[in-house]
Amino acid sequence: MAERAGAPAVVVEDLVKRFGRFAAVDGVSFEVARGEVFGFLGPNGAGKSTTIRMLCGILAPTSGRGSVAGCDIMREQEAIKSRIGYMSQKFSLYEDLTVEENIDFYGGIHRVPRDRLRARAEWVVRMAGLERHREALTGTLSVGWKQRLALGCAVIHAPPVLFLDEPTSGVDPASRRAFWDLIYEMAGQGVTVFVTTHYMDEAEYCDRLALIYRGKIIAMGPPSELKRAHAPGGAAEASLEDVFVSLVEAHDSAQGRLGEVRA
């Protein structure tokens, strides 16, 4: 599928993923603009990782439509994989390789031409601030440095879309802030960043958020607008956590009333 000039980087329409009778993702729809930092905020089990895995071509949707970087998520999964960067929740680099060896290895995995790989590898090292750790075994790095290296390896092939699945889980607050500085740097270069998180403070860094709960999007918009539109009781200084709790309670109440009607 050819990518249209000016088209959104990600388009999703009524996406569903079922495991037996359980709907892990239940009819979600959204678009992500090029160069946008788009966040998926929700508790564990809400459907964040399942959605991101479908968009990355790792998991086949049950139904719905969508595209990533101009590629159809139903028919062009392999093409999608070549046009995205993906960083999973679990650290996936080789701890018995050095920093430079991991970078070179993932450059090969992503088929970066040899005449371009050295320049890209140097960019990764500088971007992640790993100049003094080039020869260090990856297993000896702190969690924060490991996450920086994993991010660099995910984008060594300069993909237009980057998926980050809870990338700062287990990372201290200072390292999380530094990691987000790197995300902003890449977004400033036109990379679209799709990030899942359950940290409320981290969600504030996104240009837009989709709040997902029990497989459904219950609200979407810039963090400031979400707080203004959904503040419980019209509170002037509502936090994202206040808003999320209020929306979850409203969703559960509505589902309860629907169940009573159906009964």
C-alpha positions, -999 to 999 in steps of 0.1 A, spaced: 0 0 0 15 34 -10 16 60 17 -2 92 8 15 125 14 1 141 46 -17 109 56 -17 100 93 11 77 104 -13 53 121 -50 47 114 -72 23 133 -109 16 128 -129 -7 150 -100 -29 159 -108 -61 178 -87 -89 192 -104 -119 209 -89 -148 227 -117 -173 228 -147 -154 242 -126 -127 258 -122 -94 240 -88 -81 249 -93 -51 225 -129 -43 218 -135 -19 188 -109 8 193 -105 36 167 -80 64 165 -55 82 143 -19 93 150 -4 122 131 31 122 117 56 135 143 31 131 171 39 116 205 7 96 211 2 78 244 -19 48 255 -27 51 292 -43 24 312 -38 -2 339 -22 -36 333 -46 -58 313 -64 -29 297 -54 -39 261 -24 -16 256 2 -42 247 -23 -63 226 -31 -32 205 6 -23 200 14 -59 190 -13 -59 163 -1 -26 150 35 -39 148 25 -70 128 32 -94 156 -4 -104 164 -32 -108 138 -64 -88 146 -97 -106 149 -114 -79 130 -113 -42 121 -91 -21 98 -59 -2 101 -26 10 86 8 18 99 32 39 78 9 33 48 9 -5 53 -23 -25 59 -22 -43 93 -42 -72 80 -22 -80 48 12 -63 51 26 -73 85 61 -80 71 62 -46 54 51 -30 86 80 -46 105 105 -30 81 91 5 86 88 7 124 109 6 155 96 -15 183 107 -16 219 89 -42 240 83 -42 278 110 -69 283 146 -59 277 155 -78 246 192 -70 239 220 -95 244 236 -89 278 268 -108 269 275 -85 240 291 -50 244 271 -19 236 288 -16 202 282 -53 194 245 -50 201 242 -19 179 260 -36 151 239 -68 155 206 -49 154 218 -29 124 223 -62 106 188 -75 118 173 -43 103 194 -46 71 211 -13 74 236 -11 45 272 -15 56 282 18 42 256 35 63 257 14 95 288 31 109 273 65 107 240 53 122 259 34 150 277 66 159 244 85 160 229 59 183 259 61 207 257 99 208 219 100 210 219 76 240 249 93 257 268 60 256 302 73 245 319 61 276 302 27 276 310 16 240 330 -14 252 310 -22 283 291 -55 284 254 -47 282 247 -68 312 268 -45 334 248 -14 325 222 2 348 185 -2 339 184 34 326 214 29 303 200 -4 291 167 13 281 187 40 262 206 14 243 174 -5 235 158 26 222 189 33 200 188 -3 186 151 1 179 157 31 157 190 23 141 173 19 107 157 53 110 120 41 109 93 67 105 72 52 133 84 41 167 64 19 191 74 19 228 56 -6 250 60 7 286 96 16 279 104 30 313 89 3 335 113 -2 365 133 29 357 139 56 383 122 90 378 154 108 368 162 82 341 126 83 329 128 120 324 161 116 304 145 89 283 116 112 275 141 139 264 153 114 238 117 107 227 112 144 222 144 147 202 132 120 178 97 134 175 113 168 167 129 150 137 95 139 124 94 104 139 59 94 151 61 79 186 34 56 200 40 48 237 21 28 262 23 36 299 6 33 332 25 62 348 2 92 352 31 117 353 47 102 322 14 105 303 16 142 307 45 143 283 24 131 254 9 154 228 -23 133 229 -36 104 250 -60 76 246 -73 63 279 -80 26 275 -99 4 300 -111 -32 296 -102 -31 259 -121 1 251 -110 37 247 -130 57 272 -115 92 264 -90 107 240 -73 141 236 -44 163 248 -37 158 286 -48 194 294 -81 190 275 -88 157 292 -83 172 326 -105 203 317 -133 183 301 -135 154 325 -125 168 359 -146 151 386 -170 176 400 -156 204 378 -124 205 399 -101 233 387 -69 214 396 -77 178 386 -49 154 379 -49 128 352 -53 102 378 -85 120 391 -98 121 355 -90 84 348 -106 72 381 -137 93 373 -140 80 338 -135 43 349 -162 47 375 -186 62 350 -177 34 325 -184 7 351 -216 23 362 -228 25 326 -219 -11 319 -237 -21 351 -269 -3 340 -265 -19 305 -263 -53 321 -294 -47 341 -313 -36 310 -302 -68 291 -312 -90 321 
